[in-house]
Amino acid sequence: MASASSTRSEAASRASIARTGDAAPSTQVQSGVQVAAPSRREFLYYIWGASIALMLGQVGAGVLWFAFPRFREGEFGGVFAYDPAELPAIGSAPQFVAAGRFHVSNTPAGLLALFGVCTHLGCLPKWAPTNERFECPCHGSKYRANGTWIEGPAPRGLDRFPVTITFTDGSTLETDGSGDPLKLPTDKTIASIGVNTGKKFRGPDHGIV
Ligand code: FES
């Protein structure tokens, strides 16, 4: 009897599907699908692949970070346009450009842009007009107008930024690879001065005047 009843029920179900056009419920179709769990070896491969992808992503992000300039013109780390009209007279007190953290020092030997941070522990030496030198308020290091070391615990003179000077005749003058002062010609007029705070020359060693 049970078999005859079951057969009638299945026939009724098939007739219903035929009338409505509905497909059989998906759970019935998928009920037989089995997904095998990954083996231990496969799992380790997945972890390894994900680690490699993550590492490559970090390396790629690092390359992009260093490949593109992160500083805009006029921001510390970028190039500063320094107004030639502001240029101190030769031998007079250096001028501090706070936004660029540098001193423009026009010495008899030439023009320098000195990084305004002490090479000892990073305090900010100030120009002392009465002594005509930079003096660090933290541990007493002293530097000449050209940034060379005089005394104190600083391991070297003040670091320097490269300077590019463009003259009205179109010619240019740039700081050389050692960061030496730029000797300004007397027969030319300066059109613009650029100080690149994105690049730094190591300050002179002790004993260099
Ligand atoms: Fe300038 Fe120490 S930080 S002397």
Boltz pocket constraint, residues with backbone or C-beta under 6 A from the ligand:
constraints:
  - pocket:
      binder: B
      contacts: [[A, 118], [A, 119], [A, 120], [A, 121], [A, 122], [A, 123], [A, 136], [A, 137], [A, 138], [A, 139], [A, 140], [A, 141], [A, 152], [A, 153], [A, 154]]
      max_distance: 6.0
